[in-house]
Amino acid sequence: MEGVILKGIGGFYYIDTERGVYECRARGIFRKEGIRPTVGDAVRISVLDEEKKKGSLDEILPRRNELIRPRVSNVDQAVIVFAAKSPNMNLDLLDRFLLLAEEQELDIVIVINKIDKDKKENYLAAAEMYRDAGYAVICTSAEKEIGIDALRTALENKISVFAGPSGVGKSSLINKAFPGLELNTGEISEKIQRGKHTTRHAELIQITEKSYIVDSPGFTSLYLTHIPSEKLQYHFREFLPFVHACYYNGCVHINEPDCAVKEALAGGHIDESRYENYKLMYNELKEKERRYD
């Protein structure tokens, strides 16, 4: 029988099937071959005890993709949540989340939450910038129930991973969109402006018959060392119309003359802060490559 791994705890895997959720142990062969079952995996199981819903995880079907942090497979889209205020929006960090989602070729939805906290409405400029770069952006307030219908629509018939720093309101948004779930939520520490980690492990949660979400531990830094520096440009959507129009082959759009990307920047087709984050990440990757050559 086929199913999907909802969560894994202490060596047990909870697998959603057409006959309900079964608690399964993975066969020993997975450990011998160094294969780790992952939340989101499509699997085949054998039923050992129908009454107690016990089974054996026998086979992992081929994965469409696999994320490392949070560890989850077969994701359709990333819903990247940041707060307009409390904590303040960190665009460098947001661009790193986008980069990892782009690398996995996921659909991406950016959610700017807590817009009611931003009395000066500074979030509007960020929303416009990312829409201009080619991203879907939903502005929400879990507290005031703004944008919840748009978020619910964006999740239909998808496996969606929720990502973003701690304390931005991911669990609160999910609870507003799907009140029966009652996910744990934490309070922001005003002193350190960092959320308490309320979600302890990645878990696939069924929200409608064909829709799942992954609620995952929050985190505040992302390392991109596995991405080659010369490939970075292809993960910035707004660069793509220009990257092959540069005079020099192999242009990385920093110091080279006759660069179409820098011309697009000067012409207002690429946002300056996005370009500066690109340069920052490129230099970071290049430095690590030099160090390990």
Disulfide bonds with the S-S distance in Angstrom:
none
